[in-house]
Amino acid sequence: MRTDSHPTLQARTIRDFGDQWHRFRSGPDAGFYGSVAHLADTFGPLLEVSRLAGTRVAEIGSGSGRFVNMLLDAGAAHVTAVEPSSSVHPLRENTAGRAERVAYVAATGESLPLGHFDFVFSVGVLMHIPDPGPVVTRAFEALKPGGEMLVWLYAREGNEAYLRLAEPLRRVTTRVPDAVVVALSHGLNVPLSGYIQACRVLPLPLGSAMSNEPPACAASGSSIQPEQW
């Protein structure tokens, strides 16, 4: 990727995510998808969620606030939510009942306040940033001594069945208007709902994820130390 394409790509990505989070607002009633159990499943053995009690935490790329609410539910005393897109508005709405424990930063990750955080989280975000280096550097600068940055990235391993469906679809969905993608999503949701029900009684691919049953160990998270970056 050419360096001079980064600003344009980043601006478009931020705009697109803002639009998505306005359309699909994941509020506090997200069920397992927004639960502390899901937070524990996401990071597996890398994070004992009881360690979050009373801590000061930051999240880079907070979207509509799903993980902000998870972190607060897990006992974090305060969360700094960094979100550069227009979804900062649904983010505020979805966390309105606990806004006294949240600081909203409408900026990119490089603008994370230097707040001596116990933890900095980035969940499904860094792979969308053309040059994530400055964001990660800023995160480590914002950590207090002994603090940790925990990152979750989309992984290819174990997702072969999903990718065989998703990658051909992307060739179409990235070239059509959003309204068409939404209609296609609703159409695909019909067979998907049937597949989810089948996963609850049959050992099908992605069955554990589809039926909201956490696997024994989640290996897609990573805890990064400064010298490893």
C-alpha positions as CSV (number, residue, x, y, z in Angstrom):
1,M,0.0,0.0,0.0
2,R,1.4,3.4,-0.9
3,T,2.0,5.8,1.9
4,D,0.2,8.7,0.2
5,S,-3.0,6.6,0.1
6,H,-3.1,6.3,3.9
7,P,-5.0,9.5,4.7
8,T,-7.7,8.9,2.1
9,L,-8.1,5.2,3.1
10,Q,-8.2,6.1,6.8
11,A,-10.8,8.8,6.3
12,R,-13.0,6.5,4.2
13,T,-12.7,3.7,6.8
14,I,-13.7,6.1,9.7
15,R,-16.6,7.4,7.7
16,D,-17.8,3.9,6.8
17,F,-17.6,2.6,10.4
18,G,-19.5,5.7,11.6
19,D,-22.3,5.0,9.2
20,Q,-22.4,1.3,10.2
21,W,-22.7,2.1,13.9
22,H,-25.5,4.5,13.3
23,R,-27.4,1.9,11.3
24,F,-26.7,-1.0,13.7
25,R,-26.5,0.3,17.2
26,S,-25.4,-2.4,19.7
27,G,-26.9,-1.1,22.9
28,P,-26.7,-2.3,26.5
29,D,-29.2,-5.2,25.8
30,A,-26.8,-7.0,23.4
31,G,-27.1,-10.3,25.4
32,F,-24.1,-12.6,25.4
33,Y,-22.6,-10.4,22.6
34,G,-22.4,-7.6,25.2
35,S,-21.7,-9.5,28.3
36,V,-18.7,-9.9,30.7
37,A,-18.7,-13.6,29.7
38,H,-18.0,-12.6,26.1
39,L,-15.3,-10.2,27.2
40,A,-13.6,-13.1,29.1
41,D,-14.1,-15.4,26.0
42,T,-12.5,-12.8,23.7
43,F,-9.2,-12.6,25.6
44,G,-9.3,-16.1,27.1
45,P,-6.3,-16.8,29.4
46,L,-4.7,-13.4,28.7
47,L,-7.1,-11.6,31.0
48,E,-8.8,-12.6,34.2
49,V,-11.7,-10.1,34.2
50,S,-11.7,-9.8,37.9
51,R,-8.4,-7.8,37.5
52,L,-10.4,-5.0,35.9
53,A,-12.1,-4.1,39.2
54,G,-11.3,-0.5,40.2
55,T,-9.0,0.1,37.2
56,R,-8.7,3.0,34.8
57,V,-9.1,1.7,31.3
58,A,-9.0,3.0,27.7
59,E,-10.5,1.5,24.6
60,I,-9.2,2.5,21.2
61,G,-12.1,2.4,18.6
62,S,-15.1,2.1,20.8
63,G,-17.7,2.1,18.1
64,S,-21.2,2.2,19.6
65,G,-20.0,1.3,23.1
66,R,-20.4,-2.4,23.4
67,F,-17.0,-3.1,24.9
68,V,-17.2,0.1,27.0
69,N,-20.2,-1.3,28.7
70,M,-18.5,-4.7,29.1
71,L,-15.5,-3.1,30.8
72,L,-17.8,-1.1,33.1
73,D,-19.8,-4.3,33.9
74,A,-16.5,-6.1,34.7
75,G,-15.8,-3.4,37.4
76,A,-13.6,-0.9,35.7
77,A,-13.8,2.4,37.6
78,H,-13.4,4.6,34.6
79,V,-13.2,4.0,30.8
80,T,-11.8,6.5,28.3
81,A,-13.6,5.7,25.0
82,V,-11.7,6.8,21.9
83,E,-13.8,6.9,18.7
84,P,-13.0,9.1,15.6
85,S,-16.2,8.5,13.7
86,S,-19.6,9.9,13.9
87,S,-20.6,6.9,16.0
88,V,-19.5,8.8,19.0
89,H,-23.2,9.9,19.2
90,P,-24.6,6.3,19.6
91,L,-21.7,5.6,21.8
92,R,-22.8,8.4,24.2
93,E,-26.4,7.2,24.0
94,N,-25.5,3.6,24.8
95,T,-23.5,4.5,27.8
96,A,-25.6,7.5,29.0
97,G,-26.7,5.9,32.2
98,R,-23.1,5.6,33.4
99,A,-21.5,8.7,31.6
100,E,-19.9,9.8,34.9
101,R,-17.5,6.8,34.5
102,V,-16.7,7.4,30.8
103,A,-14.6,10.0,29.1
104,Y,-15.4,10.4,25.4
105,V,-12.5,11.3,23.0
106,A,-13.8,12.0,19.5
107,A,-10.4,11.4,17.8
108,T,-8.1,8.8,16.4
109,G,-6.0,6.5,18.6
110,E,-2.9,8.8,18.3
111,S,-4.9,11.3,20.5
112,L,-5.4,8.9,23.4
113,P,-4.9,11.0,26.6
114,L,-1.7,10.2,28.6
115,G,-3.6,9.1,31.6
116,H,-1.5,6.4,33.3
117,F,-4.0,3.7,32.4
118,D,-4.0,0.2,33.9
119,F,-5.2,-1.3,30.6
120,V,-5.6,-0.1,27.0
121,F,-7.8,-2.3,24.9
122,S,-8.2,-2.4,21.1
123,V,-10.8,-4.9,19.9
124,G,-11.1,-5.6,16.2
125,V,-9.6,-2.2,15.2
126,L,-5.9,-2.2,14.5
127,M,-6.2,-4.2,11.3
128,H,-8.4,-1.4,9.9
129,I,-5.7,1.3,10.5
130,P,-3.3,1.6,7.5
131,D,-0.4,2.5,9.8
132,P,-1.1,1.3,13.4
133,G,2.4,2.0,14.7
134,P,1.7,5.5,16.0
135,V,-1.5,4.3,17.7
136,V,0.3,1.4,19.5
137,T,3.2,3.7,20.5
138,R,0.7,6.2,22.0
139,A,-1.1,3.4,23.9
140,F,2.1,2.4,25.6
141,E,2.9,6.0,26.4
142,A,-0.5,6.2,28.1
143,L,0.0,3.1,30.3
144,K,1.2,3.4,33.8
145,P,4.3,1.3,34.7
146,G,3.2,-2.4,34.6
147,G,0.1,-1.6,32.6
148,E,-1.0,-3.8,29.7
149,M,-2.3,-3.3,26.2
150,L,-4.6,-6.1,25.1
151,V,-5.4,-6.4,21.4
152,W,-7.9,-8.6,19.5
153,L,-7.5,-9.1,15.8
154,Y,-9.6,-11.0,13.3
155,A,-7.8,-14.2,12.5
156,R,-7.8,-16.6,9.5
157,E,-7.0,-19.8,11.4
158,G,-10.1,-21.8,12.3
159,N,-12.3,-19.7,10.0
160,E,-11.8,-21.5,6.8
161,A,-15.5,-22.4,6.4
162,Y,-16.6,-18.8,7.1
163,L,-14.0,-17.4,4.7
164,R,-15.1,-19.6,1.8
165,L,-18.5,-17.8,2.0
166,A,-17.4,-14.4,3.1
167,E,-14.6,-13.7,0.6
168,P,-16.7,-14.2,-2.6
169,L,-19.5,-12.1,-1.0
170,R,-17.0,-9.3,-0.4
171,R,-16.3,-9.0,-4.1
172,V,-20.0,-8.1,-4.5
173,T,-20.7,-6.2,-1.3
174,T,-17.8,-3.8,-1.6
175,R,-19.1,-2.6,-5.0
176,V,-22.8,-2.0,-4.3
177,P,-24.7,0.7,-2.3
178,D,-25.1,0.2,1.5
179,A,-28.9,-0.3,1.1
180,V,-28.2,-3.4,-1.1
181,V,-25.8,-4.8,1.5
182,V,-28.4,-4.3,4.2
183,A,-31.1,-6.1,2.1
184,L,-28.7,-8.9,1.3
185,S,-27.8,-9.2,5.0
186,H,-31.5,-9.6,6.0
187,G,-31.9,-12.2,3.3
188,L,-28.9,-14.2,4.5
189,N,-30.1,-14.0,8.0
190,V,-32.9,-16.4,7.2
191,P,-30.7,-19.5,6.5
192,L,-28.2,-18.3,9.1
193,S,-30.9,-18.5,11.8
194,G,-31.6,-22.1,10.8
195,Y,-27.9,-22.9,10.8
196,I,-27.6,-21.5,14.4
197,Q,-30.4,-23.7,15.5
198,A,-28.8,-26.7,13.9
199,C,-25.5,-25.9,15.6
200,R,-27.1,-26.3,19.0
201,V,-27.8,-30.0,18.3
202,L,-25.2,-31.0,15.6
203,P,-21.4,-30.7,15.6
204,L,-21.2,-28.2,12.6
205,P,-18.4,-25.8,11.7
206,L,-18.3,-22.7,13.9
207,G,-20.9,-24.4,16.0
208,S,-19.5,-23.1,19.3
209,A,-19.5,-19.5,18.1
210,M,-22.9,-19.7,16.4
211,S,-24.6,-21.0,19.5
212,N,-23.0,-18.5,21.9
213,E,-21.2,-21.2,23.8
214,P,-17.7,-20.0,24.7
215,P,-14.9,-22.4,23.7
216,A,-12.5,-23.7,26.3
217,C,-9.8,-21.3,25.2
218,A,-9.8,-18.2,23.0
219,A,-6.5,-17.8,21.2
220,S,-7.2,-14.8,19.0
221,G,-6.3,-12.1,21.6
222,S,-2.8,-10.9,22.4
223,S,-1.1,-9.0,25.2
224,I,1.7,-6.9,23.9
225,Q,4.7,-5.6,25.8
226,P,6.5,-2.5,24.5
227,E,9.7,-4.3,23.6
228,Q,7.7,-6.7,21.4
229,W,6.3,-4.0,19.1
